[in-house]
Amino acid sequence: MKKLHLLVIKSFVGPFILTFFFVIFILLMQFLWKYIDDLIGKGLEMSVISEFLLYTSASLVPMALPLAVLLASLMTFGNLAENLELLAFKSSGISLVRIMAPVMLISACIAIGAFMFANFVMPVTNLKMRSLLYDIQQQRPELTIKPGVFDNNLEGYSIRIGSRDTKTSLLQDILIFDHTKKQGNIRVTVADSGYMKMSADEKHLLLTLYNGHTYEEMQKQKKEKKHIKSYPHQREHFEHQDLIIEMTGFGLNRTDENLFRNAFSMLNIGQLHHFEDSLTMDLDTILNDFQRTIERTLVDKPKTMLIKRRKILPDSVRAAMDRDTMTVEMLHVDTLYSQLSKLEQRRAITQAITYARSNKSITKSNVGTTEWKISKLRRYQIEIQRKYTLSLLCMIFFFIGAPLGAIIRKGGLGMPVIVSVLLFLIYYVISMTGEKFVREDILPPFVGMWISTIILIPVSILLTYKAANDSVIMNVETYFLWAKKLWQRVQKRSQR
């Protein structure tokens, strides 16, 4: 390996690793901000949080790699151009494409690795991350009773406190409704003050109550010769009472991951194609069944149900007809309808309305089922195309970032970061627009998901060509000079 290639590789690897973890951190913060309400106040253990962050970070790798390649290539070739190293290489007769060759090979390896990661690793991490997120969302929060509000988080109990001393944690004016027997408010406890704390294993709530009363209604069975029930009332006074309430439903219960296994983001390309074929066959079956049902309703109905042939055709025509041959007759509906009696006309209208309503119901049901199937099919097709587009994006962003860095001639984290973010935002907006059009069935899946890539490929070719020929497309004075010449031409034509 030549020293030139080794220098370029060393200049690229460091910024790439740095920007990769930086992008992962930014995307992870954006993800956590979206689900912050589902995570806080759940009393999660540090191991659960670490596991969730690990799976989430792994699921963001295919999105972070292209942006890291773009930012690293911009920084690398911007630094080389700013330090006049590119100028020294070119003055020695080495072209820009030859200088880019080793990093180009690394970008190709990154693209292949991104595809392999998205196809084999990401479905597993998505499955574990989504199932763990579901478990966290379903977990009940820690018991935090607010003064003046009934709290029903504890199963079988409804608790209200009047006030809480923040320094001593003393609770005032405590009211507890016991619903554990599922017979209504038959047991009520009222206390002037008390304390509340969790047990050491956090499985029980310990209540210490002072100076209060307990009221309980005890229902008796019906007497033999009476049809009424008696409700004896029991009242207890206490100066000190300890209650132990089991904390059911507050632990993190892990759901079976197989419940989420068929989601589109948890499948590799082979499995996605399998579900795509299955949904396509289901759609064909639904459409064929619907067509046969409509044909039976509109075409295969017996025509002699209400209209008698003897009332329509004269005897001479009827005698000349061959019963074994099929004939096509032109009949006027109004004429046929006028030949019916009042009762037959009423029956015909009633049955026509019945057929119309039945067909409307069948059509509406099939339309709803078909739209749901098509929407689900589009999600699988989008995920198939996304695995390819994000991998190829690593190469495209390299051919944008490397020549752009050579043209801008600025390294560091200033200008490259701004340019990278702008380019990525443009790509992201176009990509999300195309994906939305695919979901709404406006564009085919291939066109909608590849439209952003198709737009960026000519841009990357143009930038590489301009950088290889030492173009000054990023020089503002060039555009001012061009505008000045254009204005002079306009003035000359106006004077003529």
C-alpha positions as CSV (number, residue, x, y, z in Angstrom):
1,M,0.0,0.0,0.0
2,K,1.3,3.4,-1.0
3,K,2.0,6.0,1.6
4,L,-0.6,8.3,-0.1
5,H,-3.3,5.7,0.4
6,L,-2.3,5.1,4.0
7,L,-2.4,8.8,4.7
8,V,-5.9,9.2,3.2
9,I,-7.2,6.1,5.1
10,K,-5.8,7.4,8.4
11,S,-7.3,10.8,7.8
12,F,-10.7,9.1,7.1
13,V,-11.0,6.4,9.8
14,G,-10.7,8.7,12.8
15,P,-13.4,11.2,11.7
16,F,-15.6,8.4,10.6
17,I,-15.6,6.6,14.0
18,L,-16.1,10.0,15.8
19,T,-18.9,11.1,13.6
20,F,-20.6,7.7,13.7
21,F,-20.9,7.7,17.4
22,F,-21.9,11.3,17.4
23,V,-24.7,10.6,14.9
24,I,-25.9,7.6,16.9
25,F,-26.0,9.8,20.0
26,I,-28.1,12.5,18.2
27,L,-30.5,10.0,16.7
28,L,-30.8,8.2,20.1
29,M,-31.6,11.5,21.9
30,Q,-34.3,12.2,19.2
31,F,-35.8,8.7,19.8
32,L,-35.8,9.1,23.6
33,W,-37.4,12.5,23.4
34,K,-40.2,11.0,21.4
35,Y,-40.8,8.3,24.0
36,I,-39.8,10.2,27.1
37,D,-43.3,10.1,28.6
38,D,-43.3,6.3,28.4
39,L,-40.0,5.9,30.2
40,I,-40.1,8.3,33.1
41,G,-41.7,7.5,36.4
42,K,-41.7,3.8,35.9
43,G,-39.0,2.9,38.4
44,L,-37.0,1.0,35.8
45,E,-33.8,-0.8,36.8
46,M,-30.5,0.3,35.3
47,S,-30.1,-3.0,33.6
48,V,-33.4,-2.6,31.8
49,I,-32.6,1.0,30.7
50,S,-29.1,-0.1,29.4
51,E,-30.7,-3.0,27.5
52,F,-33.2,-0.7,25.9
53,L,-30.6,1.9,24.9
54,L,-28.4,-0.9,23.5
55,Y,-31.2,-2.3,21.3
56,T,-32.3,1.2,20.2
57,S,-28.8,2.2,19.3
58,A,-28.3,-0.9,17.2
59,S,-31.6,-0.2,15.3
60,L,-30.3,3.2,14.4
61,V,-27.0,2.0,12.8
62,P,-28.3,1.7,9.2
63,M,-29.5,5.3,9.4
64,A,-26.3,6.6,11.1
65,L,-23.8,5.0,8.7
66,P,-24.6,7.1,5.5
67,L,-24.6,10.3,7.5
68,A,-21.3,9.4,9.2
69,V,-19.7,8.6,5.8
70,L,-20.9,12.0,4.4
71,L,-19.6,13.9,7.4
72,A,-16.3,12.0,7.6
73,S,-15.5,12.3,3.8
74,L,-16.3,16.1,4.0
75,M,-14.0,16.5,6.9
76,T,-11.2,14.4,5.5
77,F,-11.0,15.9,2.0
78,G,-11.8,19.4,3.4
79,N,-8.7,19.1,5.8
80,L,-6.5,17.8,2.9
81,A,-7.6,20.7,0.7
82,E,-7.3,23.3,3.5
83,N,-3.7,22.1,4.3
84,L,-2.8,22.2,0.6
85,E,-2.1,18.5,0.6
86,L,-4.5,17.8,-2.3
87,L,-2.8,20.6,-4.2
88,A,0.6,18.8,-3.6
89,F,-0.8,15.5,-4.8
90,K,-2.3,17.0,-7.9
91,S,0.9,18.8,-8.8
92,S,2.6,15.5,-8.6
93,G,0.3,14.2,-11.3
94,I,-2.1,12.2,-9.0
95,S,-5.7,12.7,-9.9
96,L,-8.5,13.2,-7.4
97,V,-10.2,9.9,-8.3
98,R,-6.9,8.1,-7.5
99,I,-6.7,9.9,-4.2
100,M,-10.3,8.9,-3.4
101,A,-9.8,5.3,-4.4
102,P,-8.9,3.8,-0.9
103,V,-11.7,5.7,0.8
104,M,-14.0,4.6,-2.0
105,L,-13.2,1.0,-1.3
106,I,-13.8,1.5,2.4
107,S,-17.2,3.1,1.7
108,A,-18.1,0.1,-0.5
109,C,-17.2,-2.2,2.4
110,I,-19.3,0.0,4.7
111,A,-22.2,-0.2,2.3
112,I,-22.0,-4.0,2.1
113,G,-21.7,-4.2,5.9
114,A,-24.7,-1.8,6.3
115,F,-26.8,-4.1,4.1
116,M,-25.8,-7.2,6.0
117,F,-26.5,-5.5,9.3
118,A,-29.9,-4.3,8.1
119,N,-30.8,-7.7,6.8
120,F,-29.6,-10.0,9.6
121,V,-28.9,-8.0,12.8
122,M,-31.4,-5.2,12.7
123,P,-34.6,-7.4,12.6
124,V,-33.4,-9.1,15.8
125,T,-32.6,-5.8,17.6
126,N,-35.9,-4.2,16.4
127,L,-37.8,-7.2,17.7
128,K,-36.1,-7.0,21.2
129,M,-36.4,-3.2,21.3
130,R,-40.0,-3.0,20.3
131,S,-41.1,-5.8,22.7
132,L,-39.1,-4.2,25.6
133,L,-40.7,-0.8,24.7
134,Y,-44.1,-2.4,24.8
135,D,-43.4,-3.9,28.2
136,I,-42.2,-0.5,29.5
137,Q,-45.3,1.2,28.1
138,Q,-47.6,-1.3,29.8
139,Q,-45.8,-1.1,33.1
140,R,-47.7,0.8,35.8
141,P,-45.9,3.8,37.2
142,E,-44.7,4.0,40.8
143,L,-47.3,5.0,43.4
144,T,-47.2,8.8,43.7
145,I,-50.4,9.9,45.4
146,K,-51.2,13.6,44.8
147,P,-53.1,15.5,47.6
148,G,-56.8,16.0,47.0
149,V,-57.0,13.4,44.2
150,F,-58.2,9.8,44.4
151,D,-55.5,7.5,43.3
152,N,-56.6,4.1,41.8
153,N,-53.2,2.7,40.8
154,L,-53.3,0.1,43.5
155,E,-55.6,-2.7,42.4
156,G,-58.6,-3.0,44.7
157,Y,-58.0,0.3,46.5
158,S,-58.8,4.0,46.1
159,I,-56.8,6.3,48.2
160,R,-57.0,10.1,48.8
161,I,-54.9,12.3,51.0
162,G,-55.6,15.8,52.1
163,S,-52.0,17.1,52.3
164,R,-48.4,15.9,52.5
165,D,-45.5,17.3,54.5
166,T,-42.5,17.4,52.2
167,K,-40.0,17.4,55.1
168,T,-41.4,14.6,57.3
169,S,-43.5,12.8,54.6
170,L,-46.5,12.9,57.1
171,L,-49.8,12.5,55.4
172,Q,-52.9,14.3,56.6
173,D,-56.6,13.5,56.2
174,I,-56.3,10.0,54.8
175,L,-59.3,8.2,53.1
176,I,-59.1,4.6,51.9
177,F,-61.8,2.7,50.0
178,D,-61.3,-1.1,50.0
179,H,-62.7,-2.8,46.9
180,T,-60.8,-6.0,47.2
181,K,-64.1,-8.0,47.8
182,K,-65.6,-6.5,44.6
183,Q,-68.8,-5.6,46.4
184,G,-68.6,-1.8,46.2
185,N,-67.6,0.6,49.0
186,I,-68.4,-1.7,51.9
187,R,-65.2,-1.0,53.8
188,V,-63.9,2.6,54.3
189,T,-60.9,3.7,56.5
190,V,-60.5,7.3,57.6
191,A,-57.4,8.5,59.5
192,D,-56.2,11.8,60.7
193,S,-52.6,11.2,59.7
194,G,-50.1,8.5,58.8
195,Y,-47.1,7.4,56.8
196,M,-46.6,5.5,53.6
197,K,-43.5,3.6,52.5
198,M,-42.5,0.7,50.3
199,S,-41.2,-2.6,51.6
200,A,-37.6,-3.6,51.1
201,D,-38.5,-5.9,48.2
202,E,-40.8,-3.2,46.7
203,K,-43.6,-5.7,46.5
204,H,-45.8,-4.3,49.3
205,L,-47.0,-0.9,50.4
206,L,-46.8,-0.3,54.2
207,L,-49.4,2.2,55.6
208,T,-49.1,3.4,59.2
209,L,-52.4,5.2,60.2
210,Y,-53.1,7.2,63.4
211,N,-56.3,8.2,65.1
212,G,-59.0,7.0,62.7
213,H,-62.1,4.8,62.1
214,T,-62.9,1.8,59.9
215,Y,-66.5,1.4,58.6
216,E,-67.7,-1.9,57.2
217,E,-71.1,-3.2,56.0
218,M,-71.5,-6.9,56.4
219,Q,-74.1,-8.4,54.1
220,K,-76.2,-11.3,55.4
221,Q,-78.1,-13.9,53.4
222,K,-81.9,-13.8,52.9
223,K,-84.0,-15.2,55.6
224,E,-86.1,-18.2,54.7
225,K,-89.5,-16.4,54.9
226,K,-88.4,-13.0,54.0
227,H,-87.3,-11.4,50.7
228,I,-85.1,-8.7,52.1
229,K,-81.5,-8.6,53.2
230,S,-80.1,-7.2,56.3
231,Y,-76.9,-5.1,56.3
232,P,-75.3,-5.0,59.8
233,H,-72.8,-2.1,60.2
234,Q,-69.5,-2.5,61.9
235,R,-67.4,0.5,63.2
236,E,-63.9,0.3,64.6
237,H,-61.9,3.0,66.2
238,F,-58.1,2.9,66.3
239,E,-55.2,5.0,67.5
240,H,-52.6,3.1,65.6
241,Q,-53.1,0.7,62.6
242,D,-50.8,-0.9,60.1
243,L,-52.0,-1.9,56.7
244,I,-50.0,-4.0,54.2
245,I,-51.1,-3.7,50.6
246,E,-49.7,-5.9,47.9
247,M,-48.2,-4.0,44.9
248,T,-49.6,-6.0,42.0
249,G,-49.0,-5.0,38.5
250,F,-46.0,-2.7,39.2
251,G,-43.2,-5.0,38.1
252,L,-41.9,-5.2,34.5
253,N,-43.5,-8.2,32.9
254,R,-41.7,-9.4,29.8
255,T,-44.0,-10.2,26.8
256,D,-43.4,-13.1,24.5
257,E,-41.4,-11.7,21.6
258,N,-43.2,-14.0,19.1
259,L,-46.2,-11.7,19.3
260,F,-44.2,-9.0,17.4
261,R,-42.2,-11.3,15.1
262,N,-44.4,-10.7,12.0
263,A,-44.1,-6.9,12.0
264,F,-42.4,-5.5,8.9
265,S,-39.4,-4.1,10.7
266,M,-38.6,-7.4,12.4
267,L,-38.1,-9.4,9.2
268,N,-35.2,-9.9,6.8
269,I,-35.5,-9.7,3.0
270,G,-36.5,-13.4,2.5
271,Q,-39.2,-13.2,5.1
272,L,-40.4,-9.9,3.7
273,H,-40.8,-11.4,0.2
274,H,-42.7,-14.3,1.8
275,F,-45.2,-12.0,3.4
276,E,-45.4,-9.9,0.2
277,D,-46.3,-13.0,-1.8
278,S,-48.8,-14.1,0.8
279,L,-50.6,-10.7,0.8
280,T,-50.6,-10.6,-3.0
281,M,-52.3,-14.0,-3.1
282,D,-54.8,-12.9,-0.5
283,L,-55.6,-9.8,-2.5
284,D,-56.1,-11.8,-5.7
285,T,-58.4,-14.2,-3.8
286,I,-60.5,-11.4,-2.3
287,L,-60.9,-9.7,-5.7
288,N,-61.9,-13.0,-7.4
289,D,-64.4,-13.8,-4.7
290,F,-65.9,-10.3,-4.9
291,Q,-66.2,-10.6,-8.7
292,R,-68.0,-13.9,-8.5
293,T,-70.3,-12.7,-5.8
294,I,-71.3,-9.6,-7.8
295,E,-71.8,-11.7,-10.9
296,R,-74.1,-14.1,-9.0
297,T,-76.0,-11.2,-7.7
298,L,-76.4,-9.2,-10.9
299,V,-76.1,-11.7,-13.7
300,D,-77.0,-15.1,-12.4
301,K,-80.3,-14.1,-10.9
302,P,-83.3,-16.0,-12.5
303,K,-84.9,-13.5,-15.0
304,T,-88.3,-15.3,-14.8
305,M,-88.7,-14.6,-11.2
306,L,-91.1,-11.7,-11.8
307,I,-91.3,-11.3,-15.6
308,K,-93.0,-14.1,-17.5
309,R,-91.8,-14.7,-21.1
310,R,-95.4,-15.2,-22.3
311,K,-96.2,-11.6,-21.4
312,I,-93.3,-10.2,-23.4
313,L,-93.1,-12.1,-26.7
314,P,-96.0,-12.8,-29.1
315,D,-97.0,-16.3,-29.8
316,S,-95.6,-16.3,-33.4
317,V,-92.2,-15.3,-32.2
318,R,-92.3,-17.7,-29.3
319,A,-93.2,-20.6,-31.6
320,A,-90.3,-19.8,-34.0
321,M,-87.7,-19.9,-31.2
322,D,-85.5,-22.9,-30.7
323,R,-85.4,-23.8,-27.1
324,D,-82.0,-25.5,-27.4
325,T,-80.2,-22.4,-28.9
326,M,-79.2,-19.3,-26.9
327,T,-80.6,-16.1,-28.3
328,V,-79.9,-12.4,-27.4
329,E,-82.9,-10.3,-27.2
330,M,-83.1,-6.5,-26.9
331,L,-85.7,-5.6,-24.3
332,H,-86.9,-2.2,-23.0
333,V,-86.9,-2.1,-19.2
334,D,-89.8,0.4,-19.0
335,T,-91.9,-1.7,-21.4
336,L,-91.3,-4.8,-19.3
337,Y,-92.1,-3.0,-16.1
338,S,-95.3,-1.5,-17.5
339,Q,-96.5,-5.0,-18.4
340,L,-96.4,-6.1,-14.8
341,S,-99.3,-5.9,-12.4
342,K,-99.3,-3.5,-9.4
343,L,-98.3,-6.3,-7.0
344,E,-95.5,-7.5,-9.3
345,Q,-94.2,-4.0,-9.8
346,R,-94.1,-3.5,-6.0
347,R,-92.3,-6.8,-5.6
348,A,-89.8,-6.0,-8.4
349,I,-88.9,-2.6,-6.7
350,T,-88.5,-4.3,-3.3
351,Q,-86.2,-7.0,-4.6
352,A,-84.2,-4.5,-6.6
353,I,-83.6,-2.4,-3.5
354,T,-82.7,-5.5,-1.6
355,Y,-80.1,-6.5,-4.2
356,A,-78.7,-3.0,-4.3
357,R,-78.3,-2.8,-0.5
358,S,-76.7,-6.3,-0.4
359,N,-74.2,-5.4,-3.2
360,K,-73.4,-2.1,-1.4
361,S,-72.7,-3.9,1.8
362,I,-70.6,-6.5,0.1
363,T,-68.7,-3.8,-1.8
364,K,-68.0,-1.7,1.3
365,S,-66.8,-4.8,3.2
366,N,-64.4,-5.8,0.4
367,V,-63.1,-2.3,-0.1
368,G,-62.2,-2.0,3.6
369,T,-60.5,-5.4,3.6
370,T,-58.7,-4.7,0.4
371,E,-57.4,-1.3,1.6
372,W,-56.1,-2.8,4.8
373,K,-54.3,-5.6,2.9
374,I,-52.8,-3.1,0.4
375,S,-51.7,-0.8,3.3
376,K,-50.0,-3.7,5.0
377,L,-48.5,-4.9,1.7
378,R,-47.0,-1.5,1.1
379,R,-45.3,-1.5,4.5
380,Y,-43.5,-4.8,3.6
381,Q,-42.5,-3.5,0.2
382,I,-41.2,-0.2,1.6
383,E,-39.1,-2.1,4.1
384,I,-37.6,-4.3,1.3
385,Q,-36.6,-1.2,-0.7
386,R,-35.3,0.6,2.4
387,K,-32.7,-2.1,3.1
388,Y,-31.2,-1.5,-0.3
389,T,-31.5,2.3,-0.5
390,L,-29.8,3.0,2.9
391,S,-26.9,0.7,2.0
392,L,-26.3,2.3,-1.4
393,L,-26.6,5.7,0.2
394,C,-23.2,5.2,1.9
395,M,-21.6,5.2,-1.5
396,I,-23.6,8.1,-2.8
397,F,-22.9,10.2,0.2
398,F,-19.2,9.5,-0.2
399,F,-19.2,10.7,-3.8
400,I,-21.0,13.8,-2.6
401,G,-18.9,14.5,0.5
402,A,-15.4,13.8,-0.8
403,P,-15.6,16.1,-3.9
404,L,-17.6,18.7,-1.9
405,G,-14.9,18.7,0.8
406,A,-12.2,19.2,-1.9
407,I,-14.2,22.1,-3.4
408,I,-15.1,23.8,-0.1
409,R,-11.5,23.4,1.3
410,K,-12.7,23.6,4.9
411,G,-12.1,21.0,7.5
412,G,-13.0,20.6,11.1
413,L,-16.6,20.5,12.5
414,G,-17.8,23.9,11.2
415,M,-18.7,24.1,7.6
416,P,-18.7,20.2,7.0
417,V,-21.3,19.7,9.7
418,I,-23.6,22.4,8.3
419,V,-23.3,21.1,4.7
420,S,-23.8,17.5,5.8
421,V,-26.9,18.3,7.8
422,L,-28.4,20.3,4.9
423,L,-27.7,17.5,2.5
424,F,-29.1,14.9,4.8
425,L,-32.2,17.0,5.5
426,I,-32.8,17.3,1.7
427,Y,-32.5,13.6,1.3
428,Y,-34.7,12.8,4.3
429,V,-37.5,15.1,3.1
430,I,-37.5,13.7,-0.4
431,S,-37.3,10.1,1.0
432,M,-40.2,10.7,3.5
433,T,-42.3,12.3,0.7
434,G,-41.7,9.3,-1.6
435,E,-42.5,6.9,1.3
436,K,-45.8,8.8,2.0
437,F,-46.8,8.6,-1.6
438,V,-46.2,4.8,-1.6
439,R,-48.3,4.4,1.6
440,E,-51.1,6.3,-0.1
441,D,-50.8,4.2,-3.2
442,I,-49.9,7.2,-5.4
443,L,-46.4,5.9,-6.5
444,P,-45.2,2.3,-6.9
445,P,-42.9,1.1,-4.0
446,F,-39.8,1.1,-6.2
447,V,-40.2,4.6,-7.5
448,G,-41.3,6.1,-4.2
449,M,-38.4,4.7,-2.2
450,W,-35.7,5.2,-4.9
451,I,-36.7,8.7,-6.0
452,S,-34.3,10.4,-3.5
453,T,-31.5,8.1,-4.5
454,I,-32.2,8.8,-8.2
455,I,-32.0,12.5,-7.5
456,L,-28.7,12.3,-5.6
457,I,-26.8,10.1,-8.1
458,P,-26.5,12.9,-10.8
459,V,-25.6,15.3,-8.0
460,S,-22.7,13.0,-6.9
461,I,-21.5,12.5,-10.5
462,L,-21.6,16.3,-11.1
463,L,-19.7,17.1,-7.9
464,T,-17.1,14.4,-8.6
465,Y,-16.6,15.7,-12.1
466,K,-16.3,19.4,-11.0
467,A,-13.9,18.5,-8.2
468,A,-11.7,16.4,-10.5
469,N,-11.5,19.4,-12.9
470,D,-10.8,22.0,-10.1
471,S,-14.1,23.8,-10.5
472,V,-14.9,26.8,-8.5
473,I,-18.6,26.2,-8.1
474,M,-18.4,27.1,-4.4
475,N,-16.8,30.4,-5.0
476,V,-19.3,33.2,-4.5
477,E,-17.4,35.6,-6.6
478,T,-17.9,33.3,-9.6
479,Y,-21.7,33.7,-9.3
480,F,-21.5,37.4,-8.8
481,L,-19.3,37.7,-12.0
482,W,-21.8,35.6,-13.9
483,A,-24.7,37.7,-12.7
484,K,-22.8,40.9,-13.7
485,K,-22.2,39.6,-17.2
486,L,-25.9,38.6,-17.6
487,W,-27.0,42.1,-16.4
488,Q,-24.7,43.8,-18.9
489,R,-26.2,41.7,-21.8
490,V,-29.7,42.6,-20.7
491,Q,-28.8,46.3,-20.6
492,K,-27.3,46.1,-24.1
493,R,-30.4,44.5,-25.5
494,S,-32.6,47.0,-23.8
495,Q,-30.6,49.9,-25.4
496,R,-31.1,48.5,-28.8
